[in-house]
Amino acid sequence: YTIKGRVQGVFFRDSTRRVAESLGITGHAINLPDGDVEVLACGDAASLDKLGDWLKEGPPHARVDDVIARDVEGTPPAGFRTG
C-alpha cells in the first residue's frame, strides 16, 4: 500500500505495526521521501482486508487522503518492521 496525506509524524508506522501484528500480518511500514508511507503487508485475505480498511483511517492524528493498493510478488518477511 502507498498511503498519502498527513501520515508522517503522527505515529502512523507504529500504529500500523500494532494493527498488523494483531492480525498476524508480516511486512513493514516505512516513510517515503515524498511524505507518503509505504506498507508491505503479507497475510491471509481477511486480515489484509481489515488492515486495508484501517489504513483508510489511520491513527487519530493522521489525515489519509488516498490509499493505493497493489499486489507484489516475493517471499513474505518474518515479523513486521518500521523504518
N, C-alpha and C positions, 0 to 999 in steps of 0.2 A: 504494500500500500504506500502511496505518497499522500501525506496529509498536508493541506495548505491552509493558511490562516495564521492566527496568533498562537503558534504551537511550540515556540521555543521560549524558555524561561518561565514556564508555567507548570512544571513538573509533568509534562506530557509523557516523556520517555519512561520515567519511573512508574507513573500511574499505569501506562500501557504494560510494563513488565509485570506489575502485580496482577492485573486483569488476565494477561496471557497465562501466567503461571497458575492462576486459579482454574483456568480452563484446560490445563495440560498442553498448552501450546509452547513450542520452542521457536527460537529465532532471535531477532534483535529489533531495537528501536534506536535510530541514530539521527542526529541533527545533520541536515544538509547545508552547504554553504549559502544557498539561496533563501534560507529561513524556513524551509519545509522540514518535515520529519519523514523518514523512511522507516517502514515497519515490514520486516520479513516475518511471516507467520506460517508455521508448519504444524498441522494437526488435523483432526477429523473435521468433516464438513460442518457439522452442527456447531462445534466450538469456534470454527473460523467465522461462521455467520454471526455468532454472538459477539466476537471481537470486532468484526466489521461494523456491527450496529453501534458498539461502544465508541469506536473511533470517530463516528459521525458527530458525537457529542464531546468526547474527551473529558478531561478533568474540569473542575469548576471554573478556573480562571482562563481556560483556553477559549478561543473562538475558531471553530472549524468552518472554513469556507468551502472546502471540497475534499473528498476522499477519492483517490484514483486507485482502483484495484487492478492488478494484472497477475496472471499466472507466470511462475518461473519454474524452471527445471533445476534439479540439483539434489544433493544429499542433505536431508534435514539436519540442522545442527543440534548438538546436545545443549539443553538449557536455554535461557533467554538472557541476552546481554543488552546493556545500554551503553552507548558511547563508541 
